[in-house]
Each structure stands twice: as C-alpha cells, then as structure tokens.
C-alpha cells in the first residue's frame, strides 16, 4: 500500500505544479491548453487510483500516508517546463515500482491500471520537452 500512497502523493504534487505553471506561462495558448488537459487527466487518474486502494481495503491507510507525504515543502522552480518534466518522470518511477509490487502479488487489476497511467506520463514528457525547445 505504501507504493500506491507514494504514487498518489507524487501525482498530487504534479497536479499542484501543473496548476501553478499554468498560471506562470501565459505566452503560449498551446501550452496552456495542454496543461489544462493534463490537469483534468491527473485529477481523473488520482480518483481511479484512490478507488483501487479502497477496493483493496486500504483506503484509510492510503489517505493518512498521502496527506503526510504531500505536506513536504518544495521550492518553486525557475524552469516551469523542466519542473513538470521532472515531476512526470518521478510519477512514472513511483508507478513502475507500485506496478511491480502489484504484479509480484498477482494483483493484475492494479498493475494494469498503473501501466495505463504510465503511458499517459510517458507521452506527456516528450510533449513538454518539445514545448520547452519551442
């Protein structure tokens, strides 16, 4: 369960960074639209992962650990796009660890859910990189 808690905490941090970077980068309508789509997708994904945790009977444990992990203070980045790329990479790493654990325990539903979510983040990273160069 700690692995799902870590995923959710990372995703909440990414949601906060996406929201704050959307406010910082006003020069590109394409970037703004992409961040809005990412924000909506992340909100939906967190909900699915939380629902899965509750289905596993670990919802109360998950909530306490996630809130604690989110309360860590982080300095704002001078490079908003680079910060988002870093956060997406951290989410992918946490999801891979959690998917591996789920697979080891034969929890194919959680493993599949996380694998689907990894695809979204792996597609977001090159999109963000291309905007950073443009």
Residue, then its C-alpha position, 0 to 999 in steps of 0.5 A: x500500500x505504501x507504493x500506491x500512497x507514494x504514487x498518489x502523493x507524487x501525482x498530487x504534487x504534479x497536479x499542484x505544479x501543473x496548476x501553478x505553471x499554468x498560471x506562470x506561462x501565459x505566452x503560449x495558448x498551446x501550452x496552456x491548453x495542454x496543461x489544462x488537459x493534463x490537469x483534468x487527466x491527473x485529477x481523473x487518474x488520482x480518483x481511479x487510483x484512490x478507488x483501487x486502494x479502497x477496493x483493496x481495503x486500504x483506503x484509510x491507510x492510503x489517505x493518512x500516508x498521502x496527506x503526510x507525504x504531500x505536506x513536504x515543502x518544495x521550492x518553486x522552480x525557475x524552469x516551469x517546463x523542466x519542473x513538470x518534466x521532472x515531476x512526470x518522470x518521478x510519477x512514472x518511477x513511483x508507478x513502475x515500482x507500485x506496478x511491480x509490487x502489484x504484479x509480484x502479488x498477482x494483483x493484475x487489476x492494479x498493475x494494469x491500471x498503473x501501466x495505463x497511467x504510465x503511458x499517459x506520463x510517458x507521452x506527456x514528457x516528450x510533449x513538454x520537452x518539445x514545448x520547452x525547445x519551442 
